[in-house]
């Protein structure tokens, strides 16, 4: 059985604070690397068989790929603003330069179709407030299947205010049917505030997976299959997670099946007023230094 939970201090190497590739995950498609870069330093790599979204978690970047040069204004941190990002295709040489101290997520998927590099401005990222009541959360759909082009890669950010719940009701996407599409999924967590924490669950009907875990800043959880959620933010500590998904289906889409024992919760939440604290973040004014 492949390992599913990686505490922050266990998932990096000398260059990256987090490294998940399909070999490490024990699956075929989804990957994530988080780089911590000092000001004016560079990182060069070749994408090979993977397409990527280059997403600033903090700080700003210059991204050079083929004849393209993109400036990513970035943000102070994931709890302060929505960010711009760059997409880079398979078989590309990429150079990243940090404008100041920066952290960057490289969301990746094994892919076959080549798409030209592009940048999406923060102002053009679709921000969605989903759910209601204690189950209200913010979704930054920067590379969701219905807003930006990719071959296999789907990636979104989720913000859950302190004391709130998200990824609820529990849902799954581990087979391809008329109502579901198979997707491997990575959860990369960040928690606001010193010593902050939250909770996350994943379980399968056969009992092989039955995890309810305390998650902290920088932790990673891999969802190979099963009903996952809820994610709960402890009081006084907002929760963020980056979801990276990809799978074998020819159609790039996010379709899921709710746990039938808790499916009623979705309608109940939708009928409750949304949490007025959301959305928590938006795009920074253009030209903000």
N, C-alpha and C positions, 0 to 999 in steps of 0.2 A: 504494500500500500504506500503510495507516495505521500510525502509530508504535505500538510495543508496549511499549517500556521507557522509563520516566521516572525518571532519578535524582532524589533528594530535592530538590536545589536547583533543579530544572527544572520541577516539577509544580505549584507554588503560585502565589499572587498576593498582593496586599497584605493580604487578609483571611484567607486560608486557606493552610495549608502544603501541601495537596494538593487538586487539583480535577480530577476526571474526570467528565465527563458523556457521554451517548451521542454527541453531535456530535463531541467531541474524540476519543472512542474509535473512531469510525467504525462504530458499531453502533446498536442500537435501544433497549436496555432498562437495562442496569446502570450505576450511577454511585456515586461516592464523593467526599465532601468532608471534609477534616480541618481543624478550627478550633483555633487556639491563642488562649486567652482569658485576660486578666488577671483578678484577683480582682474580683468585684462588677460586672463588665461584662456587657452583654447583647448578644444577637444575635437579630434578628427576621427571619423569612422566611415566605413562602407556599409550600406544597408544590406547588401547581398539579397537574400530571398525575402526580406522583411520590408513592409511599408511601415512608416512611423508618423506619429504626431509628436511634435516637439512643443512641450507645454511648460512655460515658466511657472514654478511654484513660488519662487521669490526672486526678485531682481529682474534685470532686462538682458537681452541677448541679441547678438547678430548671428544670423544663420545664412551660410553660403552653401548653395547646392547647384552644381552645373553653372548655368549662366545667371542664376537668380541670387539676389542678396536681399534678405528680409531683416528688418529691424523689428524685434519684439519688445515692446515697451514693458511688458511684464507687470509686476505688482509688488507690494511690500510683503504680502504673504497671502495664503489662500483664504483667510478670513477678512481680508480688506477689500478685495476687488475681483471682478471677473477679468480674465486675461485674454490677450490675443494669442495665437499659436500658429505654427507652420506645419504643413504636411510635406513629407518627403517620400519619394517612391522607392520601389525595389531597384537594385543595381545602381545606386547613386553614391557618389563621394560627398560627404557632408563635413563642414567645418563650423563649429559653434564657438563664438567668442563671448565671454561674459563682460557686460558693461560695468558691472560692480560685483560684489559678492552675490552669488546666485545659486539657486537650486533649480534643476530642470528635470522634468519627467519625460522619458522617451517611451511612449506607449507604442507597442509594436504588434504586428501580426504577420505570420507567414502568408504570402500572397503570390498571385500569379499575373494579375493585370497591372500594367504600368500606367500611372497617372502622372501628369505634369505636377511639379511642386507648386504649392500655393500658400498664401497667408490669409487668415481670417482675422479681421480686427475685433477687438473686444466688444465694440458697439454692435457688431453683427452676430454675436453669440446669442442664441435664443435662451433666455432665462425663463424657467417654468416654475411656478409654485404648485406643488402637487399635494393632494390629500387635504385633510382638515383637522381641526382640533389638535390633540397631542401628536397626531400623525402627519402634520404638515412638514414638508421639506422642500428645499430649493434644488432644482436640477439645472446645471449649466450644460446645455446640449451642444458642446463645441464640436463634437464629431459623432453625434447620434446618426442613425442610419437615414433619417429623413431630412437632414439639413446640410450635410457636407459629404463630398464624394470620397470613397475609398473602395478598395477591392474587398477586403475582409474585415478591416478594423472598425470597431465601434468603441467610443470612449466618451464618458460623461463625468462631471463632478457633481457630488451631492453634499449639501450643507444641511445639517440637522441642528436646530438651536438647543441650547442646554435644557435638559429635562424632556426632550422630545424623542420621538421614535420615527424610524424610516425603514426602507426595505420591508414594508409591512402592508398587507399580510405576507407571510412567507410564500415564495413563488419559485418556480423552477423553469429551466430551459435546457434540458439535457437530452432531448430527442427532437427529431423533426417530424411534425405532423401538420394537420391543417391549422392547428391553433398554437403551435409551439415550434421554435427553431433552436437547434442545438448550438449552444455557445459556451465556451470555456470562459470563466470570469475571474478576474483579479480584483480584490479589494485592497487598496492602499490607504491607510488611515492616518489622519492628523487630528490632534486634539488641542484645543485652545486652552492655555493656562498651564501653570506649573503643576506637575504631578496629576494631570487630568487623565481620565479614562472613560471608557464606555463598554458596551457589551455587544456581542454578535453571535448569532446562532446559525447552524446549518445541520440538516438531518435528512436521512433517506428512509423510505418506508421499510427497507430490509434491515435497518439497524446498523449497517456497516459504518455510516457516519452519524454521529450524535454529538455535536459540538456546541457548547455554549461557553463562550470565552470572554475574558477581560481583554480589551484591546486598548493599546496606548499609542502615543505619537510615534509614527514611523513603522508600525506593525503592518504585516501583509497576511491576508488570508486568501487561499485559492479555493474556488468553488468548481470542482470537477463535475459534480452532479448533485441532485437533491434539492429540497426546499430550503432556501436560504433567507434569512431575516427572522426577526427584526434586528436592526441595529439601534441601540439606545444610547443617547448621550447623557452622561451623569449631570446632575444639577451643577450649575456654575461652570460647565465645560462644554462649549460648542464642539460638535464633531464634524469633520470633513472626511469624505473618502472619494478617491479616484477609482472609477470602474473601467477596466480594460477588458474587452470581449472580442472573441472571434471564434469561428467554427467552420465546419465543412460544407454547410449548405451553399448552393449556388446563389440563392437569394440572400442579400445582405439586409437583414431586418432583425428587430428585437421583438420577438413574440414569446409569451410566457404563459404558464399555467399556474393559477393560484392553488395553494393547499386547500382542498375542498372543505377541511374542517374549519378554516378561518376565512374563506372567501367572502363571507358576508361583511367582513370588516371593511373591505374596500368601499362598498356603497355607503356604509355608515360614516366613514371618514369623509367621503365626498359631500355628505349632507351636513357636516359640521362646518361652522365658519373657519376659514383659514387662520392660522396663527398670525397675528398682526406684526410680529417681528420679522416676517418674511415678505419679500426677499431680503436676505441679510446683506447681500453685496450686489453691485452693478459695475458697469465699466467706469473706469476713471475718466475724467475730462480729457479730451484729446490734447496732447502737448504737455501733460502733467509730467514733471521731472521726478 
